[in-house]
């Protein structure tokens, strides 16, 4: 470590940005073989992986017959055939080992009476290529993500992994098309740190905060994804954003799909089990995009419950209280605390909430980041929600995200350390921290009248209104106009807090810049995909159009603004990898 002109310099073999599930799983894989630094803007156990409730999919076949081929098929079909099938095969094949790895690290899974890891049903997971639901989700009550996070963190501590907690990465330093390191802001002191690394792994999570109603924490502002984008790396499939069916109505706080996996039923105002009309075979356990659409449709057609008829009901009242307490303790607590509803005796008001980004930084199956459809950026890796290896396609199946962070987090760790062993450190430019120092100075010294919180609120509201479950050309153009207006106003913000220590005011202003970038990319890719597929529903193009759109979108930031459109984003397309499963209509 060395320090010059108020900038501190560090050097490690592997730099991992983000300490959620994917980041820590990568660190465990790389830790024994090289000097690893994990940089996180939060304390690791506060990462959002901890909010995942339901479980982690793996074809263990502990409770019912199962196979990785069925799991691959479900993942491909669930993602409405936009899944890269080579990646889905790896996900399903390596799932069993991923569960065993966690068990060996000490994760307390729920057990069957004979001591095996128990498994529960989950949306879109079936046997025999769609014939009936299957028990595939390995779980620890309804706190699986929390347990994974704790387990991975304990393992990292045991391995002596070096953490830089509450360091906020604001830039990726590239030199001649290769990564040299990252630049971070230390929250406690306000100082700038430059980290040089031979290989860099981005595991920075999602960006749900572009929406108002979201299950995502306040911290999920898509920093890693936006930094990559600003550095000329394209973003893949950004139009596909998952809305989780069962957010607590009006709050967005998540009620796990595990509630339906254990037998919970969705009902409209008249008490009808409406999913029977939309997915007759697997009903409430249809994939999330279908359930979210069905719920939004019930409300639109006037069958919603409550005084304003603006939500549906999740009914657990037919389940034994002992089952609810044993398998869904957190969920019931949430319903009581936040809505004052007793799940034993009354149904819980729910409505879709922005939940998960299927798109992000494009990678191949080795977690290597791509600069276009096929070119690898040597030494740069990404895993977890910020990455798009495309195992989720147009819609992610529940329990595949905890699997994704473990399988591709492990791969990112493995291949990044392999690369670091033989690679030379890319020279760090003299003024590596200049862009970050300029950005912070600009934000700090701006003397406008606009308030960051107000701009963020208006951005989130326009995204909820115009780019949520239902979209049209008209609503998307409205959102773009609003984003352009917010960008102009963003130039006129002021930051009240001029201090150095824990200046959240300053960071929220920087985060808003990231959110504006990602919201704009999301809306533009939504507009360019003139079809409906998975989580992306265009009311003006209601059919899936394989002829034209069986491709991934790739959004590039251009150096100049297009005079005709007034935007600096170009959308290109990338073929989908198909191995065994030809696209067909999705019926459940």
N, C-alpha and C positions, 0 to 999 in steps of 0.2 A: 504493500500500500504506500503510495506517495502522494504528496499534496502540493499543488502549485496554484497560484492566483484564485484562491478560494474553491478550487475544484480538486476533489480527492480522487486518485486513480487506484483501481484494484485490478488484479489479474487472476483469472482462473482458467482451467481447461474448458469446462462446460458451464455456461450461464443459463439458468432456468428462470424464466420470468413467469411468476405466478406460483402460488403454493396451495392450489386446490388439489383435487384427486389426481389429475393428469400430471401436474408439475411434480408432486411428491412421488408419484409412481415412477416417473422418469428419473428423479433424483436417486431413488433406491436402486434402480437398475444401473445407474452410472457411478454411484457413490463409491463403490469399492475399488474402482479402477482409475480414478482421476480426481483432480481437485474440482469440486462442484460447488457452485454458489446458487442458492435459491433466493430470488428477490421477490418480495411480496408487499403489496400496499396494505395488506391486513396481517394480523397475526394468523398463522396458517390454519388453526382450528376454527377461525371465523369465516373461512372460505365458503362459497355458496354450495359446494358439494354437500356440505352438512345439511342442506335443506332438502336433499333428495330423500324421499320417504320409502317408496314402494319396494325396491329390491333391485337385484342384478340378474339378468337373464343368463342361463347356461343350461345346455341340454345334458344335465347330470343323469337324468332318468332315475332319480332317487324315489320318486313317488309314482310316476306313470312312465310308460314307454315314451322315449323321445330320441331325437337324433340331430346332429348338427346340420344335416341337409334340410330338415324341416325348419329349423331355426333360420337358416340362410333364406329359404323360400319366403318365410313370414316377413323377414327384414326387407327383402326385395319388393314383395307385394305391398307391404305396409308403407314403403316409401314411394308407392305408385310408379314403380319401375324406373325411377330416376336414380336408383342406387347403382354405384359401381360394384358389379358383382364379385370381382376379385377381392375387393375390400370386405364385402359382406361375408364371403367364405372364411377369410382370416378371422373376422370378428366371431363367427359362430364356432369355428374349429378351436380357437385359442381361449374360448370362454371358460371351458372346464378348468384349464390350467390356471386361469386368472382367479377363479373362485378358490382353488386349492392354495394358490399363493397367499391369498388373504387369510384363509383359515390357518395356514402355517404361521402367519404373522400374529395370529391370536384373535381374529375377528369373531365375536360371539354370535354366530348365526342361530336362528331358531332351529329346533331339532324335531325330527319325527320321534315317535315312541321308541324306535329301536336305535336311536342315536345318530341317524344320518342327517345331513343338512336338509331342512324342510323346504318345500317349494310351493308357491301359490300361483293361481291363474293371473293373467294380466292381458290387457287389451291387445288383440291382434296376434297373440301367440297361440299356434294351433298344432295339432298332430295331423299326419297324413296329408300335408299340403292343403290345409284349410277345412278339414272335415269336422273337427270339434275342438273346443278349447283344451289347452294342455297346461299342466302345472310346471312352469319353467323358471319362475322367478325365485332366486335364493334371497332370503330376507332376514333382517334383524328387527323384529316387530315392525313399526312404521318409522324407524329411525336409521334405515340402512346407510344412507349417505353420511349421517353423523358418525356412525360406527366406523365406516371406511376411512373417513377423514382422521379420526382419532388414532385408528390402527396404523395408518400410513405415517402419521406424524411421529408416533412412538417409535416406529421402525427407523425413521430418519434420524431421530435423536440418538437411538442406539448405534447407528452407523457413523455418527459424528458429522452429519451433513451440515455445512455452514449456511445459516439463514441470515438474510438481511431483511428483518421485518420492518414494516412501515416505511419502506423505500418505494417510491412511486416512479416506475419506468415511464419516461415521456418521449424517448426517441430511440431509434435503432440506427447505429452508425454503420453505413455501408462505405466500402472503398473499392472502387473498380468492380462493382457488381457482386462483391462478397461481404458478408457481415464481419465487422471488426469488434463490435461490442454494443453495449447499450448505455444510455445516460439516464440517471435516476435522481430524483429529488428526495432528500431525507426529511420526513415529516417533522421529526422532533427538533431539527435545527434549521431547516430551510436551506441546508447546503446541497451543492450539486456533486454527484459522484459519477465517475465514468468507469464502467466495468469492461475490461478487455477479455474476450473469450475466443477460443478456437472454434467452438460450436455454440450455437445459441438455440434454446428451445423456448418457443412461445406457448404458454399454457395459461392464458389470461382470462378465459371464460367468455361469457356471453354479453349481450348488450340490451337486455330487456327494458332498460330505463328509457329507450326511445318511446316506449308506450306508457300510458298513465296507469291502466289497470294491468298489473303484472305481479307474478309470483317472485320476481327477482328482487334481490336486496338493492339498497341504494347505491352500492358500490359497482353494480354491473353496468358500466358505461362503455364497455367495448374498447378499452384503451389499446390493447394489443392489436386488435383487428384494424382500428383506425390508424395506428402508427405504421403498420405494414402497408396500408393503402396509400398513406401519404408518401411512403418511400417507393412508390411505383409498383408495388406487388398487387396483382389483381385480386378481387374478392369473388368467390364462387357462390352461386345459388342464393344470393341474399334475399330473393323474393320469398323464400320459403321460411316463414317464421311460425312456430307452433303455438297454438292457443290451447292451453290445457283445459279440458272441459270443466273440471270441478274446482274453480277458485271460489272462496267464500264470496257470496254476492256483494258487489260494491267495494270489496276490499282487495280482492286478488290473492289473498293468502291461500296457500295451496291445501286442498284436501286430497290426499294421495289417491291414485287409481286403485291402490290396494283395497280401498273401501268397496269398490265394485268387484275386485278380485275375490274378496271374502263374501260376496253375495249382495252388496248394496245395489239398489235399483233406482234409476232415474225416472221421475214422474212429472207430468205437467199439472196444471191447476186442477184438472178434474180427477187426478189420481191415476191417469192412464200411464202404463209402462210404454212410452212412445217409441223406444228404440226397437221394439218388435216390428214396427213399420219400416224402419230404415235398414236394419241388419238382422233379418229373421233368424240366421243360424247362431250368431254369437251375441246378439242383443247389446247389453250395456258394455260388453267387452270388445266392441268394434274399435278399430284404430282411432287415435285421438282426433284427427282432423274430421272424421265422419261424425263422431259424437258431438264435437264442438259445433259443427254445422247444423246438426239435427237440433241441438239445444237452441241455437240462435234462431233457427227457423220456427220452432215452437213459439218462441217469444214474439217473433215478427207476425206470425199468423194469429196472434191474440190468445194463445193457450198458456201464456206465462202465469206464474203464481205471484202472490204478494199484492200489496195495495196498488202498486204501479204496473203490475203484470210484467215485470222486467227480469224475472229469473225463473229457473225450474227447481225441482226439489230432489235431494238425494236422500233416499229412504233407507235407514238401517234398522227401523223399529221392529222388523221381523227377526232380527238376529238376537241371539242370547247375549245379555249384558256381559256375561263372563267371556264370550268370544271377542266382543268389542274391546273389553279391557285388556285381554291378553294380546290381541293382534293389532289393535288400532288405538293405543293409548293417547298418542299425541293429537290425533285428528279430533277425537272427542273433546279433548281439552280445549282445542282451538275453537270448536263450535260453541262451547260453553263460554269461553272467555270473551270472544270477539263479537258473537251474535246473540249471546244469552239464550241459546237453543240447547235443549237436552236431547242428544241423539238417541237415547234409549227409547224415548216416547214420542219424539216429534221429528219430522224430516228437516234436513238442513238446506237452507237456500244457497244455490250455487249458480255460477255463470262463467263462461270461458274467460281465461286470463292469459295474457302474453307470458310465454313460459320458456321457449327454447329456440335457439337459432340453428336451423339445419345447415345454413351456409356459413362461410367464413374464409379463412386463409387457405388457398388450395394446397393440398399435399398429395403425395403418392403413398403407396402402402408401407413405405419405410419411414413415413412421417416427414419426408423431406419437402420443404416448401418449393412451390413451382412459380416461375416468373411469367409463364404463359401456359399453354395447354400441356407441354411436355418438358420444358427446360427446368432442370433442378438448380436451385441456388445453393451452391456447395456450403455446408456448414450451418444452414438454417433449417430448423425443424419446428413443427407445431403439432399440438395434440389437444384433445378435449373439445369443449364447445367452441373455442375460437378457431378451430381448424375445420376444414371440409375435405375429408378423404372420401367423402360421400358414402358413408355406410347408412345414412339416414334419408338420402334422396329428398323427396318432397314432403316426407312426414316421418318423424321418428317414432318407433314403437317404444312404449313405456318399458323401463328397465334396461333398454339398450344404451342409455347414456352412461350409467355407472359402469357398464361393461366397456364402452368405448374408451373411457378415461383410463381404465386398467389395461386394456389390450394395446391401445395406441400410445398411451403414456409410457408403458413398458418398452414399446418399440422405439419411441422417440429417445428414451434413455439409452437403449442398446446401440442404436445407430449413431447417436451424437457422440457417444464416448469412443466408439470405433473410429469415427472420423477424427476426433480430437487427438487420438494417439499418434497418428501419422502426419497430421496437418501442421502447417506453420501458422503462427499467429498473423493474421492480416494486419499490416501496419495501421496504427491508429492515427488519423489525421490530427495535425496540431490543434486545430480549433474544434475538436470533437463536440464540445459542449455548447458551441456558439448558438446553434438554433434554439436549444432549450433556454439558454440565458436570455436570448432576444425575446422568445415567446413569453417568458415569465415577466420580463421587464415591461413588455408591451401591455400585458394584462394588468400588472401592478400599477402602471402609471396612467392607465386610461381614466379619463375624468368625465365620462359620459353620465347620462341620467338613467340608463337602462339597468334593471336589476336581473341578475343571473337567474334567480329562482322564478321570476315571472316569465322569462323567455323559455326556460325549461318546461314550465307548466303549459305554456301555449303550444310548444312542440309536441309534448306528450298528448295533449288534447286533440290536436289535428291528426296525429297518427292513430289514436283510438277511433276517431270519427271516420277517417278516410282510408286507412290502410290496415283495418283489422280483419275479422273473419271474412267479410264481404268487401269486394273492391270493384270499381269500374274505372274506365278511362277518365271520366269526369271527376270522381272523388280523388283519384291519384294526381290529376293536374292541380286540383285545389290544394292538396297537400304540398305539391312542389312550389306553388306560388307562396304558400305560407312559409315554407323553409327558406325561400329566397328573401322574403321580408325579414325573417328572424336573423338571417345572416347579416343583413344590412344593420339591423339594430344591435347585433352582437359586437359590431365595431364600436358601439357607443356605450359599452357597459362601464361600470365602475366597481372597484373592489374596495370595500370599507376597511377591511383588516390589512394593515400594512406591516404586521409583525412577521417574524421569522418562524416562530415555534407553532407547530400544528395549525398552520393557516389553511383551514378547510375552505374558507371563502375563495382563496386564490385557486385552489385545486378544483373546486366546483366550476369555476369559470373556465379552466382548461378542459375539464370533462365535457362541458357543454359544447365546446368546439368539436370534440370527438363525436358526441351524440348527433350533432347537426350533419357531420360527414356521413355517418352510418344511416341516419334516417333518409338522407337524400339518395344514397346508393340503393337502399331497400325500395324506396318508392319508384326510382327509375327502372330497376329490374322488374318490379311488379308491372309497370306500364308496358315494358317491352315484351313480356311473356303474355301473349294474347291467347290464352287458353286457361282452363281450370285443371289443376293437378295437385293432389295431396292437400297441403295446408293453404295453397294459393287458389282462392276461388274468385274468378272474374264473372260477375253477373252479366257482362256484355259478351262473354265468350264462355258459355257454361260447359262446353264439351272439352275432353282431353284431346289434344291434337298431336298424335305421335309422328305424323308425317313431317310436321314443321318443328315441333318442340320436344322431341325425344333427345334433348341436349341440355347440358349444364350452361347456365349463364356465367359469363366472366366480365366483371366490371373493372375497367381501367381508369385511373385518374390521368387526365391529359394535362400537358403543361399550359395549354391555352384554352380559353373559353370559346366554345363554338358560337359564332355570331348568330346563326339561325336559331339555335335552341337556347342559348344563354347559359349552357351548363358545360362543365369540364370533365364529364364522365362518358366514356365510350363503352358500349356493351357488345361483347363478342360471344361466341358459343363454342362449346367443347363437347366432343362425342361422349356418350355414356358407354362404360365397359359392360358388355353383355357376355356372359359365359354359358349358363345353362337354361336361363329362364327367359323365354320370349314374352314381351309385354302382352298382357291380355286385360280384359275388363276386370275391375276390382269389385267382386261381390262377396259379402259375408253373410 
